[in-house]
Amino acid sequence: MPKSYGQKLKILYLAQLLLEKSDESHSLTTKEMIDYLAAQGIHAERKSIYDDMSALQQFGMDIVSIREKPGGYYLASRQFELPELKLLVDAVQASRFVTTKKSRELISKLETLTSRSEAGQLHRQVVVAERGKSSNEQIYYNVDKIYAAMAADCTIRFQYFEWSVHKEMIPRKGGAYYEVSPWLLTWEDENYYLIAYDQAAGILKYYRVDKMLHLSVCEISRQGKSTFETLDIAGFAKKTFGMFAGDETTVVLQCDASLAGVMIDRFGLDVSMRPTGTDQIRIRASVAVSRQFFGWLTGLGSGVQIVSPPEIRMQYEQYLKDILEQYSRSEEG
């Protein structure tokens, strides 16, 4: 076999070998590199390996040379460090809007960004739970199409479904298509939401991306720019519960002091908060009043109550009464 066979590929194979097989705990000797190249049908000598390592270092690869016997080389740093990849794997794994199948595909690709030995650490921590994962395999492509539509300043059209009691996707409005102007994708409560302008209604609306079917980009310019520009995104996230719309109202809550962290997590560090006793605090916050807001309050139990406005307090009282009445009727039946 001619000595020159595959010489132009040699340095590429060596770079790939370092990426896949080396890290701080696993160095590669010159002999191992020569043997690996021989398996690819490429002849190499020790001096050429030294020259190739030098060339790859000059190219920017962080290759460390170990002088102590048996010596060798390893790639000391990569574009993503192992803790960063673990963080990304956890995010993909926990994302409900990414299907189980797509989660496994994405995690497999993330594993290629480190050495095989370190990829094993990623693999061991991967337990892609079936619970709560989206079943809409199109979501990955829907997100891409929405971004493309926003970049092109175009509207989109899609069908929007809901689940039936038989676990079937039933399109809303009898299968009619929605056509809206997309302005922002946001991640809330482990789901992807689209904030879009509904031209017919003249308002901004919110759509779960994993509930969109047959999405396409239209050749129609977006509308609602001035409406969207008035939206305070950060404030919106603080006052909206579960992405359900409601009348924006300033409410005052009386809480146990132990719930201070819960209130800061929900409304942010700039929330108005003052102590009203040794173990009580009073919160003033702007919220979109909805059943989801009342549900959040109920989850906090007796540790929090609505002080004002009185009409919102009465709505919450009625919300609780309706729940109790439902249970009372069930017991009587």
N, C-alpha and C positions, 0 to 999 in steps of 0.2 A: 504494500500500500504506500503510495507516495507520501513523503513527509509533509507536503504542503496541503494534503487533503483536510478540509474543514478548518484551516487556520484562521479564516476570517470569522468563523463562528466561535472559535475557542474562548475568546474573552467574554462573549455573551454567555456561554455555558458556565464559565467560572463565576460570573456575577449571579447567575441563577442559583448555582450551588451554594454560594455564600448566603443568599437570601433565604433559601429553603432549609439549609442544614446547619448553619452556624449561629451562635449567640455567645454571650459571655461565658456560659457554662459548657459550650461545645465548640471547640476550635477544630479546624481542618488542617491536617499536615500537608506538606507539599506532595508526599507520596499518595495520599488519598485523592488529591486533586488530579494527579497524573493518572491514577487508576480510573477515576471517574471519566476523564476525557477519553481514555482508551476504550471504555465501554461505549462511548459515543462514536468510536471509530476515528478519533483524533489523536495524533501523536504529539507528545509534549516532553520537553526536557526541563530540568529544575530551573535553569537560568531563565527560560522563557516564562515560567510561573512567577518568578520574582519580578520580571519586567511587567507582566500583566497586572500583578497586584499593585505595583507602583502606578501604572496607568489608571487603574480603577480608583485609586486614592486621589490622583490628580483630577479625575472626573467628578469627584465629590463624595464617593462612598466612604463611610467612616469605618475603614478596615484597620483593625489592630493586629500588629505582628507580635507574636510571642517568641522571645529569643531563647528562653529556657527549654531544654529538651523535654518532650519530643518536639517542641516548637509548633508553629502553625499560625493560622489566621482566623479571625472571626469578625463578623459585622457587628460593630458596637452600638449603632443606633440606626433607626429606620424612620420613615415618615411618621409612623404611629408607634408610640411606645406601648408595651404590654398593658399597663394600667388604663391607657386611653382606649385600647381595643376592648378591654373588659367592660368599660363604661358603655361603649357603643353596642356591644353584644347585649348587655342588660337592657338598653333602651329598645333595641329591636325585639327582644324577647318579651318585654312588658307591653309593647304597643299593641293595643287591641285592634287598631285599624289595619294592621298588617296580618295577612292570613298566616296560618301555620306553615303552609307550603312555602310562601314567600319568606317567612322568617328563617326557615332552614336554609333557603338559597342565599339570603343575605349574610347569614352567619358563616356559611361555608366560604363566601367570598372574603369576609373579614379575616378568616383564619389564614388566608394566603398572604396577608400583610405582615406576618411574622414567621419565625422559624417553625419547623414542624414540631419540635419539642415544646416550644411555648404555645403553639396552637393547641396542643394537648390540654393545656391549662384552660383554654377557652372552651374546648369541647367538653371538659368535665363539668364546667359550670352551666352548660346549656341544658335546660330542661324546658322545652317549648310547651307550655301548658295549653291544652285545648280550650280551657275555660275563657270565655269572653272574647275569643279571637274572631275577627271578621271572617265571613264565608264568601265575600265578594272578591273573586280573584282579579277583577278589573280595577280595583282601587289604585294599584300601583301605577297603572297607565292613565287612570283618571286624573291623578295628581299631576302627572307630566303634561297632559292635555290642558289642564287648567292653567298651569304656569305658561304654557305656550300661548294660550288665549290672552292672558294678561300682558305678555310681552308684545303680542301683535295688536293689542288694544281692541280685541274682538269679544263678542258675546259667545255664550255656549248654550247648548240645548241638551236636555237629558230627561229620562224618565226617573221618577222618584218612587221608591217602593216602601212598603211596610210589611211586617211579618203577619201571616195569618195564624190561626190556632193550629193549623196543620203544618206549621213551619215552612210555609211556601212564601216566596217573594211575590207580593201583590202590588202592582203599580198603582199609585194614587191617581185620582182624577180619571179613572177608567183607562189609564195608559196614555193620557195626553202628555205631550212634552212640555217641560218647563223651559223657558228661554230667559236668561238673566245675564247681567253684566258682572263678571267676576272681578273682585277687587283685592281680596286678601284670603290666604289660607292660614288657619290658626289651629293649634293643637290644644284641646281643652278636655279634661277628664279622660285622657288616653284615647281620644278620638280626633280625627281630622275634620274640621269644619270649614266651609266656604262662606265668607261674607260677600254677598252679591247684591246688586241693585235690581229690584224687580220693576221693570219699566211700566208694567200695567198698573201696579199698586202705587208706584212712586215712592217706595221706601226700601231700606236695606233689610235683607232677610238672611237667615242662617240655615245652611244645609249640611247634613252629615255626608261626607264624601263617600263613605262606604255604602250609602243607600242610593247612590246614583247608578243608573243603568244606561247603556247605549249613549254615552256622552260623546258629543262632537263639537268641534269649533266652527262657528258661523262666520261668514264674511260680512258681518254687521258691526259697526263701531260701538264700543261700550258707551253707556250712559250712566249718569249718577255720580260723576266725579266730584262735583261740589258737595253733594250729600256725604259721600265717603270721607272727604277731607275734613269734615266737621266732627268725625267720629274719633273720640279719644280711646285708642285701642287699649292702653294700659288701664284706664279707668273702667272701660267696658268689662275687662276680664275680672276686675275686683267686684263689680256690682251685679254681674250676671251669674246665675246659678244653673249649671248644666246646659248652658247656651239656650235657655228658654227665655223668650222675650217677656217683658212685663212693664208696667208703668214705673218709670224711674221716680223714686221717692226717697227723701231723707228720713231715716228711721233712727230712733234712739233706743238702745238696748241696755238693760240692766243685767250685769253678769257677775258670776263668781270671779274673783280675782284669779283663780286658777285657770280660767279660760282666756287669759290675756294673750297667750301664745297662739291659741286657736283663732282669735280675732285678728291678730297681726298676720297670720298665714293667709287668712281669707281676704282681708281688706288692705294689707300693706302697712309698712311702717309709718306712713303719714296719716293713718286713721286717727280721728279725734278720740282720745281716751283719757279719762280722769278718774281718780279714786273717789269713792263716795262712802268710804268706811274702811274698816280694817281688812275686810275680805270681799269688798264689792267694787266694781268699776262700772262706769257708764260710757257707752260707745255711741258715737254719732257717725253714721255712714250712709252713703247713697247706694241704694240697691234697686234692682229691677224686681219688683214685687210679683211673685208667681208662686204656684203650688210647690215648686222646687225649693224656693226660699223658705217656705213654711216647713217643708220636709227637713231641710238643713237644721232649722231651729229645733224641731221635734227631736232630732238625733242628739242634740245637746241636753235634752231633758229639762229638769227644773232649774238648771244652772243659769238659764237665761230667760228673760221675758221682754216683750215689747212694751216700752213706756209710751212712746208716741210715734206717729200721730194716732189719735184714738180710733179713726176708721180702720187703720191697718191692724191695730190691736183687736178690734171687733172681728175683722175678717179672719184673723188667726184663731180666735176663740171659736168661730163658726167652723173653721177647718177641723179643729180638734173635736168639736161636738159631732160633726158628721161622721168622723171615724168611730167615735164611741157608739153612736147610734147604729152604725153598720154592724158592730160587734154585738150589740144588744139584740138586734133583729136576728142575727145568726143563732144566738143562744135560745131565743124564743122558738125559732123554727126547729 
